[in-house]
Structure formats: C-alpha cells, structure tokens
Amino acid sequence: EPEVTQTPSHQVTQMGQEVILRCVPISNHLYFYWYRQILGQKVEFLVSFYNNEISEKSEIFDDQFSVERPDGSNFTLKIRSTKLEDSAMYFCASSESAGRNTIYFGEGSWLTVV
Amino acid sequence: DAKTTQPNSMESNEEEPVHLPCNHSTISGTDYIHWYRQLPSQGPEYVIHGLTSNVNNRMASLAIAEDRKSSTLILHRATLRDAAVYYCILRDGWGGGSNYKLTFGKGTLLTVNP
C-alpha cells in the first residue's frame, strides 16, 4: 500500500538553528499538509499546500515556518530559527483531492529543541 | 468547522465488539463524517468515512443516525492492536478553502483489556 514517508524520524537541534523536515507524499496526490502534535496534546493543523502554493495556514504557521515542494516529489517544512516550544512530532500528510478523499499521514518526525 | 463530541475514554475487552459514539448536532448537509485513529507514537490513520448511509470496510463499520446528528464507529472484535485514540471529524465533501484540512479534537482513548 502506498505511504507517506518522512525523514528524519527524530532530530535534536539547538535553539535558534534552522531545521528542515522532509516528506515524500503518495505519488498521485495533489494536496499536502503539515500537522504537529506537542507531547500529550491534540494534533494541530499547520498548513495545507496545493498547486505549488499555500491554500491555508493556521496561526501557528508564522514567519518562522515555510513549506516547499522543490522537485515534484518532496515536500519540506522549514523552521528558520527553532524555539523550545517547537519541540513536537511533525506529521506530513497528503490526499488525492480535497473534501471527500482520505488524507494519509506519515509516521512523523520527532523534533526536540534544546 | 462543525464540532463533534466524543467521550474522553472507553474500555473494552479483547474480542468483544466496541461501539464508539460521536455527536455532531450542527452537521451540515455536505459534511462527511470521518473517523481516524492514532496508535501510540504513530501518525493518524484513516479508519472509515460516510455521508448518510451506513458503511463497512475491513477495519470497522460506521452507523449514521437518520438525522445525521450522531454516528457510531463499530469495531466488531476488538484486538489489543485497536487500542488507540479515535477521532470523529466532520469534513465538507466539496473541498475548497478551509475544508481541505482535518481538524482534530481530543478524541476517545480506547483501552482494550486482554
């Protein structure tokens, strides 16, 4: 079964450093998402991406965050200057279309900021 | 987004059926009812979705009330692997704008006893 893959599975970074989390969505999917989950809390929406542009972003997704689809297969989330409160599990997801279709999630990248 | 209400937790015994309820009294006519689950330390996983009629798949069944203001996810024979947080989420079937994303609540933590 096709799956969304994410790298790295775990990254430890120092506060203030830039981090790039990578995702390979399912190949025929057109909609891409990033979510995060702070330990013990809800899964929170960060951003959705379609047709090479952001279609929606949450309040969490401020100027420190950016997304990119650099080569038609990867989908990346960059955090420019990490803060302690960015420590969380980050999930990439993709879907074939909006609305009715299933959204498939990756296994997550666990980011620890020290 | 239309809201859903789920019990915080439920318990079941292995190999017994489990009925997970969800109330969504403000559901709109184009909202699909989606169920996802999240096993410990994993990304959310699609379970099932439906609009008006009851739905069955290899994982579960979804029973939707006639007025669509509530639904029940049915696991026919719970296994230890079914222990997870189960999320009931409404998502507009026609996509567009804020309807691309899934909005997660706290869900129901299902414990399965051996």
HADDOCK unambig.tbl for C-alpha pairs under 7 A between the chains (distance, minus, plus):
assign (segid A and resid 42 and name CA) (segid B and resid 104 and name CA) 6.75 0.50 0.50
assign (segid A and resid 42 and name CA) (segid B and resid 105 and name CA) 6.48 0.50 0.50
assign (segid A and resid 42 and name CA) (segid B and resid 106 and name CA) 5.87 0.50 0.50
assign (segid A and resid 43 and name CA) (segid B and resid 104 and name CA) 5.90 0.50 0.50
assign (segid A and resid 44 and name CA) (segid B and resid 104 and name CA) 6.88 0.50 0.50
assign (segid A and resid 45 and name CA) (segid B and resid 103 and name CA) 6.86 0.50 0.50
assign (segid A and resid 55 and name CA) (segid B and resid 97 and name CA) 6.89 0.50 0.50
assign (segid A and resid 56 and name CA) (segid B and resid 97 and name CA) 6.97 0.50 0.50
assign (segid A and resid 56 and name CA) (segid B and resid 98 and name CA) 6.64 0.50 0.50
assign (segid A and resid 91 and name CA) (segid B and resid 43 and name CA) 6.64 0.50 0.50
assign (segid A and resid 98 and name CA) (segid B and resid 95 and name CA) 4.66 0.50 0.50
assign (segid A and resid 98 and name CA) (segid B and resid 96 and name CA) 6.88 0.50 0.50
assign (segid A and resid 98 and name CA) (segid B and resid 100 and name CA) 5.13 0.50 0.50
assign (segid A and resid 99 and name CA) (segid B and resid 91 and name CA) 6.43 0.50 0.50
assign (segid A and resid 99 and name CA) (segid B and resid 92 and name CA) 5.52 0.50 0.50
assign (segid A and resid 99 and name CA) (segid B and resid 93 and name CA) 4.16 0.50 0.50
assign (segid A and resid 99 and name CA) (segid B and resid 94 and name CA) 4.96 0.50 0.50
assign (segid A and resid 99 and name CA) (segid B and resid 95 and name CA) 3.90 0.50 0.50
assign (segid A and resid 99 and name CA) (segid B and resid 99 and name CA) 6.43 0.50 0.50
assign (segid A and resid 99 and name CA) (segid B and resid 100 and name CA) 6.04 0.50 0.50
assign (segid A and resid 100 and name CA) (segid B and resid 32 and name CA) 6.83 0.50 0.50
assign (segid A and resid 100 and name CA) (segid B and resid 93 and name CA) 4.59 0.50 0.50
assign (segid A and resid 100 and name CA) (segid B and resid 94 and name CA) 6.92 0.50 0.50
assign (segid A and resid 102 and name CA) (segid B and resid 46 and name CA) 6.86 0.50 0.50
assign (segid A and resid 104 and name CA) (segid B and resid 45 and name CA) 6.92 0.50 0.50
assign (segid A and resid 104 and name CA) (segid B and resid 46 and name CA) 6.97 0.50 0.50
assign (segid A and resid 105 and name CA) (segid B and resid 43 and name CA) 5.82 0.50 0.50
assign (segid A and resid 105 and name CA) (segid B and resid 44 and name CA) 6.03 0.50 0.50
assign (segid A and resid 105 and name CA) (segid B and resid 45 and name CA) 6.65 0.50 0.50
assign (segid A and resid 106 and name CA) (segid B and resid 43 and name CA) 5.86 0.50 0.50
assign (segid A and resid 107 and name CA) (segid B and resid 42 and name CA) 5.36 0.50 0.50
assign (segid A and resid 107 and name CA) (segid B and resid 43 and name CA) 4.74 0.50 0.50
assign (segid A and resid 108 and name CA) (segid B and resid 42 and name CA) 7.00 0.50 0.50
assign (segid A and resid 108 and name CA) (segid B and resid 43 and name CA) 6.07 0.50 0.50
